[in-house]
Amino acid sequence: MNWRKSTYSSGGDGDTCVEIAESDTHIAIRDSKAPARGTLSVPVTSFAAFVEGIKRHSRVVRP
């Protein structure tokens, strides 16, 4: 799998984030600090809805 980190990673080393890997049907998610601990896999459509929900919420919360 080709894992990538968010461009919004925080911290000096950018290691306080999650990583994702994409396939045709699913998105795999793992902790960037402990990648060997396991992954969560969700359908692409569910992940897209999750991201859109975060975007909507962040627009509401920010002044």
LOMIZA-312357 format. One record per atom (N, C-alpha, C): residue in one letter; atom name; x, y, z. Coordinates in pm, 1 decimal, padded with zeros to 6 digits. Atoms other than C-alpha are relative to their C-alpha. Example, Ala and Ser with C-alpha at 12.3 -4.5 7.8 and 13.67 -1.06 7.14 Angstrom:
// residues 2
NODE  res  atom      east     north        up
NODE    a     N   00089.0  -00119.0   00000.0
NODE    a    CA   01230.0  -00450.0   00780.0
NODE    a     C   00090.0   00120.0   00000.0
NODE    s     N  -00082.0  -00119.0  -00006.0
NODE    s    CA   01367.0  -00106.0   00714.0
NODE    s     C  -00077.0   00109.0   00073.0
//
This chain:
// residues 63
NODE  res  atom      east     north        up
NODE    m     N   00084.4  -00118.7   00000.0
NODE    m    CA   00000.0   00000.0   00000.0
NODE    m     C   00088.0   00123.8   00000.0
NODE    n     N  -00071.1  -00127.2   00005.3
NODE    n    CA   00109.9   00353.5  -00067.5
NODE    n     C  -00061.0   00094.3   00105.2
NODE    w     N   00050.3  -00081.4  -00110.6
NODE    w    CA   00062.8   00539.1   00264.3
NODE    w     C   00043.4   00144.3  -00016.1
NODE    r     N  -00036.9  -00141.9   00000.5
NODE    r    CA   00053.8   00918.0   00288.9
NODE    r     C  -00059.1   00068.5   00122.4
NODE    k     N   00042.0  -00077.5  -00116.5
NODE    k    CA   00026.6   01165.5   00574.4
NODE    k     C  -00072.3   00125.5  -00043.8
NODE    s     N   00067.4  -00126.4   00023.4
NODE    s    CA  -00195.5   01466.5   00595.0
NODE    s     C   00100.7   00113.3  -00008.0
NODE    t     N  -00084.5  -00119.1   00006.3
NODE    t    CA  -00038.1   01796.0   00498.2
NODE    t     C  -00020.1   00086.9   00123.7
NODE    y     N   00026.4  -00074.3  -00121.7
NODE    y    CA  -00183.7   01924.7   00825.7
NODE    y     C   00063.6  -00063.9   00122.8
NODE    s     N  -00067.2   00063.8  -00113.4
NODE    s    CA   00040.4   01705.5   01041.9
NODE    s     C   00062.2   00107.3   00088.3
NODE    s     N  -00055.9  -00099.6  -00091.4
NODE    s    CA   00143.1   01895.6   01352.7
NODE    s     C   00121.2  -00056.8   00070.8
NODE    g     N  -00118.0   00042.8  -00074.4
NODE    g    CA   00447.8   01880.1   01572.0
NODE    g     C   00126.2   00022.9  -00079.5
NODE    g     N  -00127.9  -00026.8   00064.6
NODE    g    CA   00812.9   01926.8   01496.3
NODE    g     C   00035.3  -00097.6  -00109.9
NODE    d     N  -00033.8   00101.2   00099.8
NODE    d    CA   00849.0   01601.7   01307.6
NODE    d     C  -00116.6  -00033.8  -00091.0
NODE    g     N   00117.1   00032.7   00079.7
NODE    g    CA   00499.9   01595.9   01158.1
NODE    g     C  -00047.8  -00141.6   00022.1
NODE    d     N   00033.9   00139.6  -00024.2
NODE    d    CA   00439.9   01261.7   01326.8
NODE    d     C  -00122.9  -00018.9   00088.6
NODE    t     N   00119.6   00011.2  -00082.6
NODE    t    CA   00120.2   01335.4   01516.1
NODE    t     C  -00123.4   00003.0  -00088.9
NODE    c     N   00106.1  -00000.9   00098.8
NODE    c    CA  -00121.1   01238.1   01248.6
NODE    c     C  -00039.8  -00142.1  -00036.3
NODE    v     N   00036.4   00127.7   00059.2
NODE    v    CA  -00296.3   00958.1   01069.9
NODE    v     C   00053.3  -00004.8  -00141.7
NODE    e     N  -00039.1   00020.8   00138.7
NODE    e    CA  -00193.3   00812.6   00738.2
NODE    e     C  -00113.3  -00073.7  -00069.0
NODE    i     N   00100.3   00071.7   00076.7
NODE    i    CA  -00420.2   00689.5   00462.3
NODE    i     C   00064.6  -00064.4  -00122.2
NODE    a     N  -00038.0   00066.6   00124.4
NODE    a    CA  -00380.5   00451.8   00171.4
NODE    a     C  -00129.7  -00029.9  -00074.5
NODE    e     N   00121.0   00015.5   00079.4
NODE    e    CA  -00630.5   00427.7  -00112.2
NODE    e     C   00005.5  -00124.5  -00088.1
NODE    s     N   00018.1   00103.8   00100.6
NODE    s    CA  -00758.2   00134.6  -00315.1
NODE    s     C  -00121.4   00042.5  -00083.0
NODE    d     N   00115.7  -00035.9   00082.9
NODE    d    CA  -01036.8   00131.7  -00573.1
NODE    d     C  -00128.8   00009.8   00080.7
NODE    t     N   00125.8   00006.9  -00073.3
NODE    t    CA  -01302.9   00054.6  -00313.9
NODE    t     C   00006.6   00042.5   00146.1
NODE    h     N  -00013.7  -00029.5  -00142.8
NODE    h    CA  -01161.9   00132.9   00032.7
NODE    h     C   00113.1   00098.0   00028.8
NODE    i     N  -00105.8  -00084.9  -00053.5
NODE    i    CA  -00952.3   00378.0   00230.0
NODE    i     C   00048.4  -00066.8   00128.4
NODE    a     N  -00058.9   00055.9  -00122.1
NODE    a    CA  -00715.9   00233.1   00489.9
NODE    a     C   00058.0   00115.3   00081.2
NODE    i     N  -00042.6  -00107.2  -00089.9
NODE    i    CA  -00633.6   00450.1   00791.9
NODE    i     C   00082.7  -00062.7   00111.7
NODE    r     N  -00082.4   00049.4  -00110.9
NODE    r    CA  -00355.8   00402.9   01049.4
NODE    r     C   00064.8   00116.7   00073.2
NODE    d     N  -00070.1  -00098.2  -00082.6
NODE    d    CA  -00177.3   00591.5   01325.7
NODE    d     C   00144.0   00010.6  -00050.2
NODE    s     N  -00135.4  -00017.3   00053.5
NODE    s    CA   00146.2   00738.9   01188.2
NODE    s     C   00107.5  -00028.9   00104.2
NODE    k     N  -00097.4   00027.1  -00105.7
NODE    k    CA   00318.0   00692.8   01527.5
NODE    k     C   00013.5  -00149.1   00029.0
NODE    a     N  -00001.1   00144.3  -00028.2
NODE    a    CA   00232.1   00321.2   01545.7
NODE    a     C  -00058.1  -00076.5  -00119.0
NODE    p     N   00057.6   00059.8   00121.0
NODE    p    CA   00180.3   00192.7   01191.3
NODE    p     C  -00016.6  -00151.4   00004.9
NODE    a     N   00010.0   00145.2  -00006.8
NODE    a    CA   00229.7  -00172.9   01285.7
NODE    a     C  -00116.4  -00048.0   00086.4
NODE    r     N   00108.0   00039.7  -00091.8
NODE    r    CA  -00057.2  -00170.3   01535.5
NODE    r     C  -00127.5  -00041.5  -00071.3
NODE    g     N   00120.5   00039.0   00072.1
NODE    g    CA  -00325.7  -00210.4   01270.3
NODE    g     C  -00057.9   00114.5  -00079.7
NODE    t     N   00064.2  -00098.4   00085.6
NODE    t    CA  -00546.2  -00030.8   01024.4
NODE    t     C  -00151.6  -00011.6   00010.3
NODE    l     N   00144.7  -00003.7   00013.3
NODE    l    CA  -00907.1   00066.8   00983.3
NODE    l     C  -00027.5   00017.5  -00148.4
NODE    s     N   00032.0  -00009.5   00141.6
NODE    s    CA  -01054.9   00015.2   00637.2
NODE    s     C  -00147.8   00032.6  -00015.3
NODE    v     N   00138.4  -00041.8   00021.8
NODE    v    CA  -01370.9   00194.0   00522.9
NODE    v     C  -00024.5   00018.2  -00149.1
NODE    p     N   00030.1  -00023.9   00140.3
NODE    p    CA  -01550.3   00221.5   00188.7
NODE    p     C   00032.0   00144.9  -00039.4
NODE    v     N  -00035.6  -00133.1   00050.2
NODE    v    CA  -01442.1   00517.9  -00024.8
NODE    v     C  -00114.2   00099.2   00021.8
NODE    t     N   00113.6  -00092.1  -00014.6
NODE    t    CA  -01793.2   00668.5  -00014.8
NODE    t     C  -00018.7   00043.5   00145.3
NODE    s     N   00012.2  -00035.0  -00141.9
NODE    s    CA  -01802.2   00656.4   00365.8
NODE    s     C   00109.5   00096.8   00042.2
NODE    f     N  -00110.3  -00089.2  -00034.0
NODE    f    CA  -01460.9   00819.9   00394.7
NODE    f     C  -00024.4   00139.5  -00058.6
NODE    a     N   00029.2  -00129.2   00063.0
NODE    a    CA  -01564.1   01093.8   00149.6
NODE    a     C  -00106.5   00076.0   00079.3
NODE    a     N   00103.9  -00064.3  -00080.7
NODE    a    CA  -01878.5   01165.0   00355.8
NODE    a     C   00056.6   00049.2   00132.8
NODE    f     N  -00066.0  -00039.2  -00124.2
NODE    f    CA  -01667.2   01176.1   00673.9
NODE    f     C   00080.7   00128.8  -00019.3
NODE    v     N  -00082.5  -00117.9   00027.6
NODE    v    CA  -01424.2   01428.9   00521.3
NODE    v     C  -00088.2   00121.7  -00026.4
NODE    e     N   00091.0  -00112.2   00026.2
NODE    e    CA  -01710.0   01646.1   00392.1
NODE    e     C  -00065.0   00049.3   00128.5
NODE    g     N   00056.3  -00039.4  -00128.7
NODE    g    CA  -01867.1   01643.0   00739.1
NODE    g     C   00097.8   00081.3   00082.5
NODE    i     N  -00103.2  -00076.2  -00071.3
NODE    i    CA  -01540.6   01761.8   00891.4
NODE    i     C   00014.3   00138.9  -00060.5
NODE    k     N  -00012.0  -00130.7   00065.9
NODE    k    CA  -01514.3   02040.2   00634.4
NODE    k     C  -00117.4   00090.0   00035.6
NODE    r     N   00118.4  -00080.4  -00035.1
NODE    r    CA  -01870.6   02156.5   00703.7
NODE    r     C   00008.1   00046.6   00144.2
NODE    h     N  -00008.9  -00034.0  -00141.5
NODE    h    CA  -01815.0   02148.7   01079.6
NODE    h     C   00106.7   00106.9   00024.4
NODE    s     N  -00108.5  -00096.7  -00022.9
NODE    s    CA  -01487.0   02341.1   01059.6
NODE    s     C  -00039.8   00138.8  -00050.2
NODE    r     N   00047.2  -00131.4   00047.8
NODE    r    CA  -01656.7   02618.6   00860.7
NODE    r     C  -00095.3   00061.9   00100.0
NODE    v     N   00097.2  -00048.6  -00098.4
NODE    v    CA  -01926.2   02648.2   01127.4
NODE    v     C   00071.4   00046.5   00125.5
NODE    v     N  -00067.1  -00028.4  -00126.1
NODE    v    CA  -01684.7   02652.8   01423.6
NODE    v     C   00092.1   00120.0  -00010.1
NODE    r     N  -00096.0  -00111.2   00012.3
NODE    r    CA  -01430.6   02900.6   01289.0
NODE    r     C  -00072.6   00133.1  -00013.3
NODE    p     N   00063.5  -00133.2   00007.8
NODE    p    CA  -01513.1   03270.3   01335.2
NODE    p     C   00015.7   00064.1  -00136.1
//
